[in-house]
Amino acid sequence: MSSHRKLNLLVVDDDPSITRLVSSYLSSALPDDVVITTLNNPAEAQKWIQRHCCDLLISDIEMPGIDGLEMLRFAKGQNAWTQVVFLTGHSTWDRIAEAVEFGASDYLLKPIDREDLVSVITMVCSRIRRWQSAVLDTLRQPVTA
């Protein structure tokens, strides 16, 4: 029996073809204990994040209304452990550096390469699992006075 819960992965991009592509690539590559949700509206994504534990956010940086950096700050404000990977087609180096400075785990350039996406997301999911195990191990330690 598995000692860890399912991972919640949220994909946010204002372009539905991108969210479908990312979901398709990852669904066939990730284990069944990763639940993938896709949304094309950043405001709806924020509502989803408020209602669920978002372990991994994959987000476009450049979106109308609420951009990726705002999504990152919002997600980290809800759960500091949330990992964020950005997708970008035309962001400047300064914008990418700013994303990393605010806590992004990684970024991928569009057009999305399947192998790169799967490699990065698999690595981030492994990191999340290691942290979960470390926290559980710590919580299982007997309390001493």
N, C-alpha and C positions, 0 to 999 in steps of 0.2 A: 504494500500500500504506500502511496506517495505521501511524503510528509510536507509537501508544499501545495499551496493553492494555485489555481489557474492564474496566468498572467493576463492582465487586460491591456491590450494594445489598441490605441486609437490613431487612425490615419485621418488627417485633416488637410484638404486641398480644395480650393474653390473650383477646380476642374474635375468633374466626375470621372473623366477618362483616366486621370492619374490615380484617384482613389481605387478605382476598379483594377487597374494594372498592379498597383502595390499589393492590394489584397490577394489578387490572383497569384502573384509571385510568392508571397509569403505563406498563403494557405497550403500550397503544395510542398513547402520546404520546412515549415516549423512543426513542432510536435502538437498533438491534440490539446495539450494543456495551455495553449496560447489562444485566447479569444480575441479575434480581430473585429473591430467596429470601424466603419468608415462614415465620415460626415463631410459634407461640402459647404457647410455654413459654420464659420468660426463661432458665432454666438451660440448656435446649437451645441457645438463642441464644448464650450464653456459650461453649459447646463449639464452635459453628459459628465464632464469631469467633476462637477459638484456632487453628482449622484453616485459615482463609481470610484473605485480606487484605480487610478490610471497609472499603471506601471511604466508604460512606454508610450510616448507621444511622438508620432511621425507627422511633421507639419511642413507645409510650404512656408517659406519666409515671407514672400510677397503675396498678400491676400488683401482684397478690399475690406475696409472697415476695421477689422481686428487683424493685425499682421502677426506673423509668426513669433516675433519677440514678445508681443503682448500675450500670446498664447503660452509661451514658455514661462513668463512671470506668473501668469494666472495658475498654470498647472503646478509650478513649484510652490506657489502660495497655498495651494490645497494639500499638496503632499511633497515635501522636500526631497523624497526619494525618487520621484518621477524622473525617468530618463527621457531626454528629448533628442531626436534626430531630425535635422532639417533637410528638406528638399529645396533645391534652388536652381532656377534656370538662368537668372540674370542678376543676381545680387553682387554687389561690389565686395572686394576683399574686406573693407572696413565693416560692412554689414555682417559678414561671416565671423570676423574676429569679435564683433560685439556679441553675437550669438554664443560663441564659445565662452566669452567673458561672463555672460549671464548664466552659464551652466549647461549649455548644449553638450551632449555626449559626442556628437559627430554630425556631419552633413554629407549629403550626396548631391551630385550635379545631375540636372535633367539634360538630355533624356536619360532616364533611369536604366542603368545596366543591372540585369537580374542578378548576376553573380556578386556584384558589389553590394547590392541591397541585401541579399540573403546573408552575405558574410558579415556585414556591419550589424544587422539586426540579430543574428545568431550570437555574435559577440556580446552585444548589449544585454540580451536575454540571459546569457550565462552569467554576466556580472550581477544582474538582478537576483538570480537564483543564489549566487554565492553570498550576497548581502542578506537575503532572506534566511539562509542557513546559519549565518553568523549570528543574526539577531535571535533566531530560535534557540541556538545553542546557549547564548547568553541568558535568555529567559529561563532555560531549563536548569541553570546552575542553582544549587541550593543557596538560600539566603542565610548568611551567617551574621551573628550579632557582634 
